[in-house]
Amino acid sequence: VGLWPESTNMLAGVAVAGLVAVDIALRRHLPVRSRYWWGAIIVMSLALVFFLGGRTGSPFCDSEKLLQGHAMWHILSAAALWLYFEATMPAGRDITT
C-alpha cells in the first residue's frame, strides 16, 4: 500500500473475497439459507454499482445531493454483510452468550 496507494480498494476487495471463500469452504458441510445468501449477493452487487458510480467526478459524487454514492456503498455493504451472516449462521444460534 505504501508503494501503490491506489491499490487499497483492490486489496480490500481481494481480502473480502478471500474471507468469503474461506468461510464457504469451512461451512460447505453446513446448510446455508439460500434466500439470505442470494440476497447478500444481489445487495453486494448493487453496492458495487454505487461504489463505482460514487467515485470522484461521477454523477453520484456531489456533496450537494441527498443521495451520495459512497454513503450508499457503505449502507448496502453493511446490509449485504448482515444478509451473509443470516445465510451462514446455524439455525437456533445464540450470539449473545
N, CA, C and O atoms as a GROMACS GRO file, in nm:
protein
  388
    1VAL      N    1   0.084  -0.118   0.000
    1VAL     CA    2   0.000   0.000   0.000
    1VAL      C    3   0.088   0.124   0.000
    1VAL      O    4   0.054   0.224  -0.064
    2GLY      N    5   0.199   0.120   0.069
    2GLY     CA    6   0.289   0.235   0.071
    2GLY      C    7   0.347   0.265  -0.065
    2GLY      O    8   0.367   0.381  -0.100
    3LEU      N    9   0.376   0.162  -0.143
    3LEU     CA   10   0.433   0.182  -0.276
    3LEU      C   11   0.326   0.212  -0.381
    3LEU      O   12   0.355   0.278  -0.481
    4TRP      N   13   0.204   0.165  -0.360
    4TRP     CA   14   0.096   0.183  -0.457
    4TRP      C   15  -0.033   0.217  -0.383
    4TRP      O   16  -0.118   0.130  -0.365
    5PRO      N   17  -0.048   0.342  -0.339
    5PRO     CA   18  -0.164   0.380  -0.258
    5PRO      C   19  -0.298   0.356  -0.326
    5PRO      O   20  -0.399   0.336  -0.257
    6GLU      N   21  -0.302   0.358  -0.457
    6GLU     CA   22  -0.428   0.336  -0.529
    6GLU      C   23  -0.476   0.191  -0.518
    6GLU      O   24  -0.587   0.159  -0.560
    7SER      N   25  -0.394   0.104  -0.463
    7SER     CA   26  -0.429  -0.038  -0.457
    7SER      C   27  -0.518  -0.073  -0.338
    7SER      O   28  -0.560  -0.188  -0.326
    8THR      N   29  -0.549   0.022  -0.252
    8THR     CA   30  -0.626  -0.011  -0.132
    8THR      C   31  -0.762  -0.070  -0.164
    8THR      O   32  -0.804  -0.166  -0.099
    9ASN      N   33  -0.833  -0.015  -0.263
    9ASN     CA   34  -0.965  -0.069  -0.297
    9ASN      C   35  -0.954  -0.212  -0.350
    9ASN      O   36  -1.033  -0.298  -0.314
   10MET      N   37  -0.856  -0.234  -0.435
   10MET     CA   38  -0.836  -0.368  -0.489
   10MET      C   39  -0.800  -0.466  -0.378
   10MET      O   40  -0.853  -0.577  -0.374
   11LEU      N   41  -0.710  -0.427  -0.289
   11LEU     CA   42  -0.670  -0.515  -0.180
   11LEU      C   43  -0.785  -0.545  -0.086
   11LEU      O   44  -0.798  -0.657  -0.037
   12ALA      N   45  -0.869  -0.445  -0.060
   12ALA     CA   46  -0.986  -0.467   0.026
   12ALA      C   47  -1.081  -0.567  -0.041
   12ALA      O   48  -1.134  -0.655   0.026
   13GLY      N   49  -1.102  -0.552  -0.171
   13GLY     CA   50  -1.188  -0.646  -0.243
   13GLY      C   51  -1.134  -0.787  -0.241
   13GLY      O   52  -1.209  -0.882  -0.221
   14VAL      N   53  -1.005  -0.801  -0.261
   14VAL     CA   54  -0.942  -0.934  -0.258
   14VAL      C   55  -0.953  -0.994  -0.118
   14VAL      O   56  -0.978  -1.113  -0.103
   15ALA      N   57  -0.934  -0.912  -0.016
   15ALA     CA   58  -0.944  -0.961   0.122
   15ALA      C   59  -1.085  -1.009   0.154
   15ALA      O   60  -1.102  -1.114   0.214
   16VAL      N   61  -1.187  -0.932   0.114
   16VAL     CA   62  -1.325  -0.972   0.138
   16VAL      C   63  -1.358  -1.099   0.062
   16VAL      O   64  -1.419  -1.191   0.117
   17ALA      N   65  -1.319  -1.106  -0.064
   17ALA     CA   66  -1.343  -1.226  -0.145
   17ALA      C   67  -1.274  -1.347  -0.081
   17ALA      O   68  -1.331  -1.456  -0.078
   18GLY      N   69  -1.154  -1.328  -0.032
   18GLY     CA   70  -1.082  -1.437   0.035
   18GLY      C   71  -1.151  -1.484   0.161
   18GLY      O   72  -1.161  -1.604   0.186
   19LEU      N   73  -1.200  -1.389   0.240
   19LEU     CA   74  -1.272  -1.425   0.363
   19LEU      C   75  -1.399  -1.503   0.332
   19LEU      O   76  -1.429  -1.602   0.398
   20VAL      N   77  -1.473  -1.457   0.232
   20VAL     CA   78  -1.595  -1.528   0.193
   20VAL      C   79  -1.561  -1.668   0.141
   20VAL      O   80  -1.629  -1.764   0.175
   21ALA      N   81  -1.457  -1.680   0.060
   21ALA     CA   82  -1.418  -1.810   0.006
   21ALA      C   83  -1.378  -1.906   0.118
   21ALA      O   84  -1.418  -2.023   0.115
   22VAL      N   85  -1.302  -1.859   0.215
   22VAL     CA   86  -1.262  -1.944   0.327
   22VAL      C   87  -1.384  -1.983   0.410
   22VAL      O   88  -1.397  -2.098   0.452
   23ASP      N   89  -1.473  -1.887   0.433
   23ASP     CA   90  -1.593  -1.916   0.511
   23ASP      C   91  -1.678  -2.021   0.442
   23ASP      O   92  -1.727  -2.115   0.506
   24ILE      N   93  -1.696  -2.007   0.312
   24ILE     CA   94  -1.774  -2.106   0.236
   24ILE      C   95  -1.706  -2.242   0.241
   24ILE      O   96  -1.773  -2.344   0.258
   25ALA      N   97  -1.575  -2.245   0.226
   25ALA     CA   98  -1.502  -2.372   0.229
   25ALA      C   99  -1.516  -2.440   0.365
   25ALA      O  100  -1.531  -2.562   0.372
   26LEU      N  101  -1.511  -2.362   0.473
   26LEU     CA  102  -1.523  -2.420   0.607
   26LEU      C  103  -1.665  -2.464   0.638
   26LEU      O  104  -1.685  -2.556   0.716
   27ARG      N  105  -1.762  -2.398   0.578
   27ARG     CA  106  -1.902  -2.426   0.609
   27ARG      C  107  -1.971  -2.512   0.504
   27ARG      O  108  -2.093  -2.530   0.512
   28ARG      N  109  -1.899  -2.564   0.407
   28ARG     CA  110  -1.969  -2.633   0.298
   28ARG      C  111  -2.046  -2.755   0.344
   28ARG      O  112  -2.136  -2.800   0.274
   29HIS      N  113  -2.015  -2.808   0.460
   29HIS     CA  114  -2.090  -2.922   0.512
   29HIS      C  115  -2.211  -2.877   0.595
   29HIS      O  116  -2.294  -2.960   0.632
   30LEU      N  117  -2.222  -2.749   0.623
   30LEU     CA  118  -2.335  -2.696   0.697
   30LEU      C  119  -2.437  -2.636   0.600
   30LEU      O  120  -2.400  -2.588   0.493
   31PRO      N  121  -2.562  -2.640   0.636
   31PRO     CA  122  -2.663  -2.580   0.546
   31PRO      C  123  -2.651  -2.428   0.542
   31PRO      O  124  -2.617  -2.364   0.642
   32VAL      N  125  -2.679  -2.373   0.428
   32VAL     CA  126  -2.680  -2.228   0.409
   32VAL      C  127  -2.820  -2.190   0.366
   32VAL      O  128  -2.878  -2.252   0.276
   33ARG      N  129  -2.874  -2.089   0.429
   33ARG     CA  130  -3.008  -2.042   0.391
   33ARG      C  131  -2.996  -1.961   0.263
   33ARG      O  132  -2.953  -1.846   0.263
   34SER      N  133  -3.036  -2.025   0.153
   34SER     CA  134  -3.010  -1.968   0.021
   34SER      C  135  -3.083  -1.836  -0.003
   34SER      O  136  -3.032  -1.752  -0.077
   35ARG      N  137  -3.199  -1.817   0.057
   35ARG     CA  138  -3.270  -1.691   0.038
   35ARG      C  139  -3.183  -1.574   0.085
   35ARG      O  140  -3.173  -1.472   0.016
   36TYR      N  141  -3.121  -1.586   0.201
   36TYR     CA  142  -3.034  -1.481   0.253
   36TYR      C  143  -2.904  -1.472   0.175
   36TYR      O  144  -2.851  -1.363   0.150
   37TRP      N  145  -2.852  -1.589   0.135
   37TRP     CA  146  -2.724  -1.591   0.060
   37TRP      C  147  -2.740  -1.518  -0.072
   37TRP      O  148  -2.656  -1.434  -0.107
   38TRP      N  149  -2.846  -1.548  -0.147
   38TRP     CA  150  -2.868  -1.480  -0.275
   38TRP      C  151  -2.899  -1.333  -0.252
   38TRP      O  152  -2.860  -1.248  -0.332
   39GLY      N  153  -2.968  -1.302  -0.143
   39GLY     CA  154  -2.992  -1.163  -0.109
   39GLY      C  155  -2.862  -1.088  -0.088
   39GLY      O  156  -2.847  -0.975  -0.134
   40ALA      N  157  -2.767  -1.152  -0.019
   40ALA     CA  158  -2.637  -1.090   0.004
   40ALA      C  159  -2.564  -1.066  -0.128
   40ALA      O  160  -2.502  -0.961  -0.146
   41ILE      N  161  -2.570  -1.162  -0.219
   41ILE     CA  162  -2.504  -1.147  -0.349
   41ILE      C  163  -2.566  -1.030  -0.427
   41ILE      O  164  -2.494  -0.949  -0.485
   42ILE      N  165  -2.698  -1.023  -0.428
   42ILE     CA  166  -2.766  -0.917  -0.504
   42ILE      C  167  -2.738  -0.780  -0.442
   42ILE      O  168  -2.708  -0.685  -0.514
   43VAL      N  169  -2.749  -0.769  -0.310
   43VAL     CA  170  -2.727  -0.640  -0.244
   43VAL      C  171  -2.581  -0.596  -0.259
   43VAL      O  172  -2.554  -0.478  -0.279
   44MET      N  173  -2.487  -0.690  -0.250
   44MET     CA  174  -2.347  -0.653  -0.266
   44MET      C  175  -2.318  -0.610  -0.409
   44MET      O  176  -2.238  -0.520  -0.431
   45SER      N  177  -2.382  -0.673  -0.505
   45SER     CA  178  -2.366  -0.632  -0.645
   45SER      C  179  -2.416  -0.488  -0.663
   45SER      O  180  -2.353  -0.409  -0.732
   46LEU      N  181  -2.529  -0.457  -0.603
   46LEU     CA  182  -2.581  -0.321  -0.609
   46LEU      C  183  -2.487  -0.223  -0.538
   46LEU      O  184  -2.466  -0.111  -0.584
   47ALA      N  185  -2.431  -0.266  -0.426
   47ALA     CA  186  -2.334  -0.182  -0.355
   47ALA      C  187  -2.213  -0.151  -0.443
   47ALA      O  188  -2.163  -0.038  -0.442
   48LEU      N  189  -2.168  -0.249  -0.518
   48LEU     CA  190  -2.054  -0.226  -0.608
   48LEU      C  191  -2.087  -0.126  -0.717
   48LEU      O  192  -2.002  -0.047  -0.758
   49VAL      N  193  -2.211  -0.128  -0.765
   49VAL     CA  194  -2.254  -0.029  -0.864
   49VAL      C  195  -2.245   0.111  -0.805
   49VAL      O  196  -2.195   0.203  -0.870
   50PHE      N  197  -2.292   0.127  -0.682
   50PHE     CA  198  -2.283   0.258  -0.617
   50PHE      C  199  -2.138   0.296  -0.586
   50PHE      O  200  -2.101   0.413  -0.592
   51PHE      N  201  -2.057   0.196  -0.552
   51PHE     CA  202  -1.916   0.224  -0.527
   51PHE      C  203  -1.850   0.281  -0.652
   51PHE      O  204  -1.780   0.382  -0.646
   52LEU      N  205  -1.872   0.217  -0.764
   52LEU     CA  206  -1.812   0.263  -0.889
   52LEU      C  207  -1.876   0.394  -0.936
   52LEU      O  208  -1.807   0.481  -0.989
   53GLY      N  209  -2.006   0.408  -0.915
   53GLY     CA  210  -2.075   0.530  -0.956
   53GLY      C  211  -2.055   0.646  -0.862
   53GLY      O  212  -2.087   0.760  -0.896
   54GLY      N  213  -2.002   0.620  -0.744
   54GLY     CA  214  -1.982   0.725  -0.645
   54GLY      C  215  -1.840   0.775  -0.634
   54GLY      O  216  -1.805   0.843  -0.538
   55ARG      N  217  -1.759   0.742  -0.731
   55ARG     CA  218  -1.619   0.787  -0.728
   55ARG      C  219  -1.610   0.935  -0.762
   55ARG      O  220  -1.703   0.992  -0.819
   56THR      N  221  -1.500   0.996  -0.728
   56THR     CA  222  -1.478   1.138  -0.752
   56THR      C  223  -1.502   1.173  -0.898
   56THR      O  224  -1.448   1.109  -0.989
   57GLY      N  225  -1.585   1.276  -0.919
   57GLY     CA  226  -1.614   1.321  -1.054
   57GLY      C  227  -1.732   1.251  -1.119
   57GLY      O  228  -1.770   1.287  -1.230
   58SER      N  229  -1.790   1.153  -1.052
   58SER     CA  230  -1.903   1.080  -1.110
   58SER      C  231  -2.034   1.149  -1.073
   58SER      O  232  -2.036   1.237  -0.987
   59PRO      N  233  -2.145   1.110  -1.138
   59PRO     CA  234  -2.274   1.174  -1.110
   59PRO      C  235  -2.321   1.161  -0.964
   59PRO      O  236  -2.389   1.250  -0.913
   60PHE      N  237  -2.284   1.052  -0.897
   60PHE     CA  238  -2.325   1.033  -0.758
   60PHE      C  239  -2.225   1.088  -0.658
   60PHE      O  240  -2.236   1.061  -0.538
   61CYS      N  241  -2.129   1.164  -0.704
   61CYS     CA  242  -2.030   1.224  -0.615
   61CYS      C  243  -2.050   1.376  -0.618
   61CYS      O  244  -1.970   1.449  -0.675
   62ASP      N  245  -2.157   1.420  -0.556
   62ASP     CA  246  -2.189   1.562  -0.548
   62ASP      C  247  -2.235   1.589  -0.406
   62ASP      O  248  -2.341   1.542  -0.364
   63SER      N  249  -2.156   1.665  -0.333
   63SER     CA  250  -2.186   1.688  -0.191
   63SER      C  251  -2.316   1.764  -0.169
   63SER      O  252  -2.366   1.767  -0.057
   64GLU      N  253  -2.370   1.825  -0.272
   64GLU     CA  254  -2.495   1.899  -0.261
   64GLU      C  255  -2.618   1.809  -0.277
   64GLU      O  256  -2.729   1.852  -0.246
   65LYS      N  257  -2.601   1.688  -0.324
   65LYS     CA  258  -2.713   1.596  -0.347
   65LYS      C  259  -2.743   1.515  -0.221
   65LYS      O  260  -2.655   1.487  -0.140
   66LEU      N  261  -2.869   1.479  -0.207
   66LEU     CA  262  -2.910   1.398  -0.093
   66LEU      C  263  -2.858   1.255  -0.106
   66LEU      O  264  -2.812   1.196  -0.008
   67LEU      N  265  -2.863   1.199  -0.225
   67LEU     CA  266  -2.817   1.062  -0.250
   67LEU      C  267  -2.668   1.063  -0.284
   67LEU      O  268  -2.629   1.112  -0.390
   68GLN      N  269  -2.588   1.010  -0.196
   68GLN     CA  270  -2.444   1.003  -0.216
   68GLN      C  271  -2.402   0.860  -0.244
   68GLN      O  272  -2.434   0.769  -0.168
   69GLY      N  273  -2.332   0.840  -0.354
   69GLY     CA  274  -2.290   0.706  -0.393
   69GLY      C  275  -2.205   0.637  -0.289
   69GLY      O  276  -2.223   0.518  -0.263
   70HIS      N  277  -2.111   0.709  -0.230
   70HIS     CA  278  -2.022   0.648  -0.132
   70HIS      C  279  -2.099   0.607  -0.006
   70HIS      O  280  -2.073   0.502   0.053
   71ALA      N  281  -2.194   0.691   0.034
   71ALA     CA  282  -2.276   0.656   0.151
   71ALA      C  283  -2.360   0.532   0.122
   71ALA      O  284  -2.372   0.444   0.206
   72MET      N  285  -2.419   0.526   0.002
   72MET     CA  286  -2.498   0.409  -0.036
   72MET      C  287  -2.411   0.284  -0.038
   72MET      O  288  -2.457   0.176  -0.002
   73TRP      N  289  -2.286   0.298  -0.081
   73TRP     CA  290  -2.191   0.186  -0.080
   73TRP      C  291  -2.178   0.131   0.062
   73TRP      O  292  -2.184   0.010   0.082
   74HIS      N  293  -2.162   0.219   0.160
   74HIS     CA  294  -2.146   0.175   0.298
   74HIS      C  295  -2.274   0.110   0.351
   74HIS      O  296  -2.268   0.006   0.416
   75ILE      N  297  -2.388   0.171   0.324
   75ILE     CA  298  -2.516   0.118   0.373
   75ILE      C  299  -2.544  -0.019   0.311
   75ILE      O  300  -2.580  -0.113   0.382
   76LEU      N  301  -2.529  -0.029   0.180
   76LEU     CA  302  -2.558  -0.155   0.112
   76LEU      C  303  -2.457  -0.264   0.147
   76LEU      O  304  -2.493  -0.381   0.156
   77SER      N  305  -2.330  -0.226   0.167
   77SER     CA  306  -2.229  -0.325   0.208
   77SER      C  307  -2.262  -0.381   0.346
   77SER      O  308  -2.249  -0.501   0.369
   78ALA      N  309  -2.306  -0.294   0.436
   78ALA     CA  310  -2.345  -0.340   0.570
   78ALA      C  311  -2.466  -0.433   0.561
   78ALA      O  312  -2.472  -0.534   0.631
   79ALA      N  313  -2.562  -0.398   0.477
   79ALA     CA  314  -2.680  -0.483   0.459
   79ALA      C  315  -2.641  -0.618   0.401
   79ALA      O  316  -2.694  -0.722   0.443
   80ALA      N  317  -2.550  -0.618   0.305
   80ALA     CA  318  -2.504  -0.744   0.245
   80ALA      C  319  -2.432  -0.831   0.349
   80ALA      O  320  -2.447  -0.953   0.349
   81LEU      N  321  -2.354  -0.768   0.435
   81LEU     CA  322  -2.284  -0.843   0.541
   81LEU      C  323  -2.385  -0.906   0.637
   81LEU      O  324  -2.368  -1.020   0.678
   82TRP      N  325  -2.490  -0.831   0.673
   82TRP     CA  326  -2.594  -0.886   0.760
   82TRP      C  327  -2.663  -1.004   0.693
   82TRP      O  328  -2.684  -1.108   0.756
   83LEU      N  329  -2.697  -0.990   0.565
   83LEU     CA  330  -2.762  -1.099   0.492
   83LEU      C  331  -2.671  -1.222   0.486
   83LEU      O  332  -2.718  -1.335   0.501
   84TYR      N  333  -2.543  -1.200   0.462
   84TYR     CA  334  -2.448  -1.311   0.458
   84TYR      C  335  -2.440  -1.381   0.594
   84TYR      O  336  -2.434  -1.503   0.602
   85PHE      N  337  -2.439  -1.300   0.700
   85PHE     CA  338  -2.437  -1.355   0.835
   85PHE      C  339  -2.561  -1.441   0.859
   85PHE      O  340  -2.551  -1.552   0.912
   86GLU      N  341  -2.677  -1.390   0.819
   86GLU     CA  342  -2.801  -1.466   0.834
   86GLU      C  343  -2.798  -1.595   0.752
   86GLU      O  344  -2.852  -1.697   0.794
   87ALA      N  345  -2.736  -1.590   0.638
   87ALA     CA  346  -2.730  -1.708   0.550
   87ALA      C  347  -2.640  -1.817   0.606
   87ALA      O  348  -2.668  -1.936   0.588
   88THR      N  349  -2.534  -1.780   0.673
   88THR     CA  350  -2.433  -1.877   0.712
   88THR      C  351  -2.436  -1.918   0.859
   88THR      O  352  -2.372  -2.017   0.896
   89MET      N  353  -2.507  -1.846   0.943
   89MET     CA  354  -2.513  -1.884   1.083
   89MET      C  355  -2.607  -2.003   1.100
   89MET      O  356  -2.712  -2.008   1.036
   90PRO      N  357  -2.570  -2.096   1.185
   90PRO     CA  358  -2.658  -2.211   1.208
   90PRO      C  359  -2.792  -2.166   1.269
   90PRO      O  360  -2.797  -2.070   1.346
   91ALA      N  361  -2.898  -2.236   1.234
   91ALA     CA  362  -3.030  -2.206   1.289
   91ALA      C  363  -3.030  -2.226   1.440
   91ALA      O  364  -2.962  -2.316   1.490
   92GLY      N  365  -3.105  -2.146   1.512
   92GLY     CA  366  -3.114  -2.159   1.656
   92GLY      C  367  -2.992  -2.107   1.730
   92GLY      O  368  -2.971  -2.140   1.847
   93ARG      N  369  -2.911  -2.025   1.664
   93ARG     CA  370  -2.790  -1.975   1.728
   93ARG      C  371  -2.824  -1.870   1.832
   93ARG      O  372  -2.928  -1.805   1.824
   94ASP      N  373  -2.736  -1.854   1.929
   94ASP     CA  374  -2.750  -1.750   2.028
   94ASP      C  375  -2.615  -1.682   2.038
   94ASP      O  376  -2.523  -1.733   2.101
   95ILE      N  377  -2.603  -1.566   1.975
   95ILE     CA  378  -2.473  -1.497   1.973
   95ILE      C  379  -2.455  -1.404   2.090
   95ILE      O  380  -2.353  -1.336   2.099
   96THR      N  381  -2.551  -1.399   2.181
   96THR     CA  382  -2.542  -1.306   2.294
   96THR      C  383  -2.466  -1.367   2.411
   96THR      O  384  -2.430  -1.295   2.504
   97THR      N  385  -2.442  -1.497   2.409
   97THR     CA  386  -2.373  -1.557   2.523
   97THR      C  387  -2.231  -1.589   2.490
   97THR      O  388  -2.158  -1.640   2.575
   0.00000   0.00000   0.00000
